[in-house]
Amino acid sequence: MFDEKKIDETCFISSRSYVSGRVTVGKDSSVWPFVSVRGDLNRVVIGQRTNVQESVTIHVTVEHEVQIGDECTIGHGAVVHGATIGDRCIIGINATVLDGAEIGEGSIVAANALVTEGSSIPPHSLVVGVPGKVIRQLGEEARRRIADNAATYVTLARHYKNVEG
């Protein structure tokens, strides 16, 4: 139960991060320094081409696993706790997404926002504030930015994987 990691060989997992338990990390994803990913009470699944930036905490509960989709960015210092994040989302710096919350694909949770327990955010939404509220739907420019950010981090991860080994 506590050491069932499935990490694709293409991933960059910083030696200064902590990943334990039932954790799956998909192709070309990255976990940067000072990240804690704990799949001890339930499972964590991180999709392909997703980047989990410095000082992020990802944790589960007995009732709620964590699912993070493909091509996501989980920004510095964010907390994802027992939540589901759809494909191509950005969870901003120091944002928090709590137990049972679901973030629809293509959404952005702004820096410092708090998505409360059990919230359901529609696809392509911009969420801001405490508690987090949807303030508008995202257009093509934001969707491009999300994809570009994912691609940039795939490139960075490949570089650091070669440097760090």
Phi, psi and omega in degrees: 000323187266356178218066181242044182288138173232097185244119181301143183296342180277353184285152167254117176242110182302141176293347179260018174253168179235116180232120182215157176088208182277085185235128174242131179235124186280173184307136175062021177269167183218144176233115191268176184303147173068018174275143172240119176240112183240112175253048186275326181260344182197186185259156174240129176236121177248126186287195182275147174059031180255140179242133179245107192276173187312139172067020175283146171243125175238122182214160185241172168236174176301321183275334189232118171277177173245129173236123176238126187286191179281149174056041177260156170240123174252105191290162183313129174076004180289159175236125172242112187236105176061039186235167177243126179245123181289176178297150172053053176245156168241126171255113191291170181304129179061016174285158179229131177237118191262177187313130175076358178287148177232125179254119182292153183306148176071019182263159173236126171259116188294162177307137177068004179288156177236112174266114189284167182307133174074004179293149176234113183259125180295158177304150173059039181256151168254122183248130178224158169092178179228110354290159182295135177231143174285123180254340176188169174269148183270143178262192183298323181299315178295321179296321176295318181298319178298314180295318179297319180297317178299316180296319178300316182288332173297316179296313178300317181298319178298319178298308183293330176297320178291323181287313185277337178094000000 
